[in-house]
């Protein structure tokens, strides 16, 4: 049963990451032309910078939290492999294609969520000066800050 659930989550995350790719390529100019009110790094929750996905780990016990025993590197990566979040609210995603978009860090209950235009929100599980962990649908994507 777990393997079916993990397979479903994996397929869902891949489809979320790629299903809008064609639309975003055609609307990237429109997105970049829209005026975005400047925001500083503190307002964006310290997420400003370039982040590269290292691996994905999974919520094995279904509690929607990343427990220490679950934070093990895997050979799997789901979702986007790279993000660059800018202080003005613009961002790029996917290291090779560099889709242009905008993002916003929002409070969601007692957690924060980064909402990326034309994608969906990722829960910020952990954010330090060197590591960003985003959660979505039972998967946790671990990113390393590269600039």
C-alpha positions as CSV (number, residue, x, y, z in Angstrom):
1,X,0.0,0.0,0.0
2,X,2.8,2.4,0.9
3,X,4.6,1.8,-2.5
4,X,1.3,2.6,-4.3
5,X,1.0,5.8,-2.2
6,X,4.6,6.8,-2.9
7,X,4.2,6.1,-6.6
8,X,1.0,8.3,-6.7
9,X,2.7,11.1,-4.8
10,X,5.7,10.9,-7.1
11,X,3.5,11.0,-10.3
12,X,1.5,13.9,-8.9
13,X,4.5,16.0,-8.1
14,X,6.1,15.4,-11.5
15,X,2.8,16.3,-13.2
16,X,2.6,19.5,-11.2
17,X,6.1,20.4,-12.1
18,X,5.7,19.8,-15.8
19,X,2.0,20.1,-16.8
20,X,2.2,23.9,-17.0
21,X,5.5,24.1,-18.7
22,X,4.2,24.9,-22.2
23,X,1.8,27.6,-20.8
24,X,4.6,29.2,-18.8
25,X,7.0,29.4,-21.7
26,X,4.4,31.2,-23.7
27,X,3.5,33.6,-20.8
28,X,6.9,34.2,-19.5
29,X,7.1,37.6,-21.1
30,X,3.7,38.6,-19.7
31,X,4.7,37.4,-16.2
32,X,8.0,39.3,-16.3
33,X,6.3,42.5,-17.7
34,X,3.8,42.6,-14.8
35,X,4.9,45.1,-12.1
36,X,5.7,43.5,-8.8
37,X,5.8,45.6,-5.7
38,X,9.4,45.5,-4.4
39,X,9.8,43.4,-1.2
40,X,12.9,42.9,0.8
41,X,14.5,39.6,1.8
42,X,13.1,39.8,5.4
43,X,9.5,40.0,4.1
44,X,10.2,37.0,1.9
45,X,11.2,35.0,4.9
46,X,15.0,34.7,4.1
47,X,14.3,32.6,1.0
48,X,16.1,35.0,-1.4
49,X,18.9,33.2,-3.3
50,X,19.7,30.3,-5.6
51,X,18.7,26.8,-4.4
52,X,19.6,23.5,-5.9
53,X,17.7,20.3,-5.0
54,X,19.9,17.7,-3.4
55,X,17.3,14.9,-2.9
56,X,13.8,14.1,-2.0
57,X,12.7,12.2,1.1
58,X,9.2,10.9,2.0
59,X,6.8,11.1,4.9
60,X,6.9,7.4,5.8
61,X,4.5,7.6,8.8
62,X,2.1,10.1,7.2
63,X,2.3,12.7,10.0
64,X,3.0,15.5,7.5
65,X,6.3,16.3,9.3
66,X,9.8,15.6,8.4
67,X,11.0,13.4,11.3
68,X,14.8,12.9,11.8
69,X,14.7,9.2,10.7
70,X,12.9,10.3,7.5
71,X,15.6,12.8,6.5
72,X,17.7,10.4,4.6
73,X,19.2,11.1,1.2
74,X,17.5,9.1,-1.6
75,X,18.3,8.7,-5.3
76,X,15.0,10.4,-6.1
77,X,14.3,14.0,-7.0
78,X,10.8,15.2,-7.6
79,X,9.4,18.6,-8.6
80,X,11.8,21.3,-9.7
81,X,15.5,20.8,-9.4
82,X,16.4,24.5,-8.9
83,X,15.0,27.8,-7.8
84,X,16.3,31.4,-7.8
85,X,14.1,33.6,-5.6
86,X,14.8,37.3,-6.0
87,X,14.1,40.1,-3.4
88,X,11.6,41.8,-5.8
89,X,9.2,38.7,-5.7
90,X,10.3,37.3,-9.1
91,X,11.8,33.9,-9.4
92,X,13.2,31.4,-11.9
93,X,12.7,27.6,-11.7
94,X,14.3,24.7,-13.5
95,X,18.0,25.1,-14.0
96,X,18.1,24.4,-17.7
97,X,14.9,26.1,-18.9
98,X,14.7,28.9,-16.3
99,X,10.9,29.4,-16.3
100,X,10.1,33.0,-15.1
101,X,7.5,33.4,-12.4
102,X,6.7,35.3,-9.3
103,X,6.4,34.0,-5.7
104,X,5.2,35.1,-2.3
105,X,5.9,33.7,1.1
106,X,2.6,33.5,3.1
107,X,1.7,32.5,6.6
108,X,-0.5,29.4,6.6
109,X,-1.6,28.7,10.1
110,X,1.6,28.2,12.1
111,X,3.7,27.4,9.1
112,X,4.9,29.4,6.1
113,X,4.3,28.5,2.5
114,X,6.0,29.7,-0.7
115,X,3.4,30.2,-3.4
116,X,4.8,30.2,-6.9
117,X,2.6,31.6,-9.7
118,X,1.3,28.9,-12.1
119,X,2.6,26.1,-9.8
120,X,1.2,25.6,-6.3
121,X,2.3,26.3,-2.7
122,X,5.1,24.4,-1.0
123,X,5.1,24.3,2.8
124,X,8.5,25.6,4.1
125,X,9.5,22.8,6.4
126,X,12.9,24.2,7.3
127,X,14.9,27.3,6.2
128,X,18.4,28.1,7.2
129,X,21.2,30.1,5.6
130,X,22.3,26.9,3.8
131,X,19.3,24.6,3.5
132,X,15.7,24.9,2.4
133,X,13.3,22.0,2.8
134,X,9.9,22.2,0.9
135,X,7.1,19.9,1.6
136,X,4.2,18.8,-0.7
137,X,1.9,15.8,-0.8
138,X,4.0,13.5,1.4
139,X,7.4,14.4,-0.2
140,X,10.1,16.7,1.2
141,X,12.5,18.3,-1.3
142,X,15.8,19.2,0.3
143,X,17.7,22.1,-1.4
144,X,21.1,23.5,-0.7
145,X,21.8,27.2,-1.1
146,X,24.4,27.8,-3.9
147,X,24.4,31.6,-3.9
